Amino acid sequence: MDPDILAYYDRKPETDRLAAGPGLIERVRTQHILRRVLPPPPARVLDVGGATGVYATWLAGLGYSVRLVDPVPGHVAAARDSGVDAVAGDARALAEPDASYDAVLLMGPLYHLTAPEERLAALGEAARVVRPGGVVVEGVAGWVPGAEAAFTDERVLALVASVEEEPALVGASAHILAIATPPS
């Protein structure tokens, strides 16, 4: 993992980012969207780049079977402390079987993976581990250089049959979610 990213999270822990201000709006809006697009519990959900487990904990409380993968050791430890099944891993090379999840959340990695090839690798892995007809939810910050590539690169778009883009916030952030169902 990039040492700058690890240093960033050492200085600015992810634990409380979604608890107040624009982060709270982002969390509530994202939860609303997830309730609408995820299959019903007890579906299996892989939360890739799920940080300290804010969404994983919430989804487990709703009855989902959730596993979190994150490259930051402190995030994995915090998620485990919250009772989440959490493992260290890289979005570009998931140690999960093919077609083993009903839904994959990819809401953290695309903030940090700004090179198109890295994004393609992460999206390809999400498409690989989700079952046919499953759901992949990706999130990206519009302020990240090259963020538009997550939605406009033809190779990315070729991974999915349909994509629904929807702002997660109203004027509070540039966080965007795309919900995709890979072809069956």
C-alpha positions in Angstrom: 0.0 0.0 0.0 1.1 3.5 -0.8 2.9 4.9 2.4 1.3 8.3 1.8 -2.2 6.8 2.1 -1.2 5.0 5.3 0.2 8.2 6.7 -3.0 10.1 5.7 -5.2 7.7 7.7 -2.8 7.8 10.6 -3.3 11.6 10.7 -7.0 11.6 9.8 -8.7 8.5 11.1 -11.7 7.3 9.1 -13.6 6.3 12.3 -15.7 9.4 12.7 -15.8 10.9 9.1 -19.4 9.7 8.5 -20.7 10.8 11.9 -21.3 14.5 11.4 -21.5 17.3 8.9 -21.3 16.4 5.2 -20.1 12.9 6.2 -23.4 12.3 8.0 -25.4 13.4 5.0 -23.2 11.1 2.8 -23.8 8.2 5.1 -27.6 8.6 5.4 -27.9 9.1 1.6 -25.7 6.1 0.9 -27.7 4.0 3.3 -30.9 5.0 1.6 -29.5 4.0 -1.8 -28.1 0.7 -0.5 -31.5 -0.2 1.0 -33.0 0.3 -2.5 -30.4 -1.5 -4.6 -29.1 -4.4 -2.5 -30.7 -7.8 -2.5 -32.6 -8.6 0.7 -30.9 -10.1 3.7 -29.3 -12.5 4.4 -27.5 -11.7 1.1 -23.7 -12.0 1.1 -22.0 -8.6 0.8 -18.3 -7.9 0.3 -17.4 -4.3 1.5 -14.1 -3.6 -0.4 -12.2 -0.7 1.1 -14.8 -0.5 3.9 -12.4 1.3 6.3 -13.5 0.9 9.9 -16.8 -0.8 9.0 -19.4 1.9 9.2 -21.5 0.4 6.4 -20.5 -3.2 7.1 -21.7 -2.9 10.8 -24.9 -1.3 9.7 -25.6 -4.0 7.0 -24.8 -6.8 9.5 -27.3 -5.3 11.8 -29.9 -5.5 9.1 -29.2 -9.3 8.7 -26.7 -9.3 5.8 -23.7 -11.6 5.9 -20.8 -9.1 5.4 -17.1 -9.4 5.0 -14.9 -6.3 4.9 -11.6 -6.0 3.0 -9.3 -3.0 3.6 -5.6 -2.4 3.0 -5.1 -0.2 6.2 -4.3 -2.4 9.2 -5.9 0.1 11.6 -9.1 0.0 9.7 -9.2 -3.8 9.7 -8.5 -3.8 13.5 -11.3 -1.2 14.2 -13.8 -3.1 12.0 -13.0 -6.4 13.8 -13.4 -4.5 17.2 -16.9 -3.7 16.0 -17.7 -7.3 15.4 -17.2 -7.2 11.6 -15.6 -10.1 9.7 -12.6 -8.0 8.4 -9.4 -9.0 6.5 -6.5 -7.1 5.0 -6.5 -7.0 1.3 -6.2 -5.1 -2.0 -9.2 -4.1 -4.2 -7.1 -4.9 -7.2 -6.4 -8.5 -6.2 -9.2 -9.9 -4.0 -8.6 -13.2 -2.2 -12.2 -14.2 -2.6 -13.7 -17.0 -4.9 -15.4 -16.2 -8.2 -19.1 -15.4 -8.0 -19.2 -15.7 -4.2 -21.1 -12.6 -3.2 -24.6 -11.2 -3.9 -23.3 -7.7 -3.7 -19.9 -5.9 -3.7 -19.4 -2.4 -2.3 -16.5 -0.6 -3.8 -16.9 2.8 -2.1 -13.5 3.5 -0.8 -10.8 2.3 -3.2 -11.7 4.5 -6.2 -10.8 7.5 -4.1 -7.2 6.4 -4.0 -6.9 4.4 -7.2 -6.8 7.3 -9.7 -4.9 5.6 -12.6 -7.3 4.0 -15.1 -5.5 0.7 -15.0 -5.8 0.5 -11.2 -9.5 1.3 -11.3 -10.1 -1.3 -14.0 -8.3 -3.9 -11.9 -10.5 -3.1 -8.9 -13.7 -3.0 -10.9 -12.7 -6.2 -12.7 -12.2 -7.9 -9.3 -15.5 -6.7 -8.0 -17.2 -8.1 -11.2 -15.3 -11.4 -10.7 -16.4 -12.0 -7.1 -20.1 -10.9 -7.5 -22.5 -13.6 -8.6 -24.2 -13.3 -12.0 -27.1 -10.8 -11.6 -25.5 -9.5 -8.4 -24.9 -5.8 -7.6 -21.7 -3.8 -7.6 -21.9 -0.4 -5.9 -19.0 1.9 -6.6 -18.3 5.3 -5.1 -15.9 8.0 -6.2 -15.3 11.6 -5.2 -15.7 14.0 -8.1 -12.8 16.1 -6.8 -10.3 13.3 -7.3 -8.2 14.0 -10.4 -9.4 11.7 -13.2 -12.6 10.7 -11.3 -14.7 11.0 -14.4 -12.8 8.0 -15.8 -14.6 5.8 -13.3 -17.8 6.5 -15.3 -16.6 7.3 -18.8 -13.8 4.9 -19.6 -15.2 2.5 -22.2 -13.4 -0.4 -20.7 -15.0 0.3 -17.3 -18.4 0.6 -18.9 -17.9 -2.6 -20.8 -17.8 -4.4 -17.4 -21.4 -3.7 -16.6 -24.7 -4.1 -18.4 -26.3 -1.0 -16.9 -25.2 1.7 -14.6 -27.3 4.1 -12.5 -25.5 7.2 -11.5 -26.9 9.2 -8.7 -25.4 11.9 -6.5 -25.3 10.7 -2.9 -25.6 14.2 -1.6 -27.3 17.5 -2.5 -24.6 20.1 -2.6 -22.6 18.8 0.4 -20.0 16.7 -1.4 -18.9 15.5 -4.8 -19.4 11.8 -3.7 -21.1 9.9 -6.4 -22.4 6.3 -6.4 -22.9 4.1 -9.4 -24.9 1.0 -9.1 -24.2 -1.7 -11.7 -25.5 -5.2 -12.3 -23.0 -7.3 -14.3 -24.6 -9.3 -17.1 -26.0 -12.7 -16.1 
